Amino acid sequence: MPEAAPEAAARPSGFRWLLLGCLFAATVLNYLDRQTLSILAPLIQRDLKMSDAGYAGVVQLFLLAYTFAYLTAGWITDRLGSKLSLALFVGWWSLANMATGLVHSVIQLGAARFALGLGEAGNYTAAPKAVSERFPVRERGLALGIYTSGAMIGATIAPPLIGWIALSFGWRAAFLVTGGAGLVWLAAWLIVHRFLPPSPAAAREALPGEAEWSWRQILSSRQMWSLALARTLTDPVWYFYLFWFPKYLADARGLGLLAVASLAWIVYLAADLGSVGGGWLSGRLTQRGWSPARARLAVMGLAALIAPFGALIATSPAIPLVLALGAVVALAHMGFLVNLSTLIVDIFPRRQMATIFGIIAAGSGLGGMASTWVVGQFAGGHNYPPLFLAMAVLHPLGWAVARLALPKGEKHAA
């Protein structure tokens, strides 16, 4: 992929960083909305008389919708563009989150979270497309790391914020407030776009290697399926720490809602560091002469060496060490994910970036659904140690699979 033309096109527009700020804010809301349920699970389960198996079923409904939506959200993004598609997605999931605060049965709760999943996937097809359009290769890793870190900011502030709202005004108010914030963002997004110059990508679409792919080319791509399988293997680790780690602290370690709210954010703050740091590190390697693909995979390999330390939680150490180990896993996972996502932006044609990104990301939902069912069986009996052990092997496996996406000449170098 030629570098000079993208650099020249992107440099004059400092507004791309304003756009990145909007993508960051959308990602904060995305994770704040989905995390609200896991933070309030004990209260909601008690109010709706919902078992752990029922809670796992609700999470699976979200993941089912999330997975299906990836397959369509990418196509919608490529047809409508990042501006209109992201407005559509954020508006939809914000209303779905507000609807969660109005439910009175497990069935209604499942329907509301299913609707949430249909909208939330679109954030991760529209955002990388915007990055691929406006950022040069050397800045892409950092750009993806910054907006992806919004997910961790959302997860970090969720425990204290959601806990405070629920304890002060009831758990239903937490969904109404966080969903309403998305509608405020929507108005700001449309206003900001009035001041943004046209995307420089239009002038670059005819560059060599950026011709539109046929569906046959897309579906027969070894690189695409390798990265999809890598996400299928590794994203269950994040879903486990996102949806079940707060419950582990409550169920297996006896912490109350206030204690979970005041401590769980530490793990998600570490994920922020992994997100931004992982993108920054691969960017530094490209500046030192590494090829983009080799740099991304090298950082992913480092993350795959660090993540297995989470297995030590299975020994039930003291709470401070549990939090430290959880933080290490979260940091490693986000460094892995950001660089895998940047590989997609580096490798595939920009015209169908969102479609291909959506197909690869669907692997995330498939892995999440399968793992959530398994986790639910163990968590129902508060049997968490085998789960921490199982999660420890997934990143090394995912890294081995992701190597298949590299050009043949770069595999040995990585």
Secondary structure, 3 states (H helix, E strand, C coil): CCCHHHHHHHCCCCHHHHHHHHHHHHHHHHHHHHHHHHHHHHHHHHHHCCCHHHHHHHHHHHHHHHHHHHHHHHHHHHHHHHHHHHHHHHHHHHHHHHHHCCCCCHHHHHHHHHHHHHHHCCHHHHHHHHHHHHCCHHHHHHHHHHHHHHHHHHHHHHHHHHHHHHHHHCHHHHHHHHHHHHHHHHHHHHHHHCCCCCCHHHHHCCCCCCCCCCHHHHHCCHHHHHHHHHHHHHHHHHHHHHHHHHHHHHHCCCCCHHHHHHHCHHHHHHHHHHHHHHHHHHHHHHHCCCCHHHHHHHHHHHHHHHHHHHHHHHHCCCHHHHHHHHHHHHHHHHHHHHHHHHHHHHHCCHHHHHHHHHHHHHHHHHHHHHHHHHHHHHHCCCCCHHHHHHHCCHHHHHHHHHHHHCCHHHCCCC
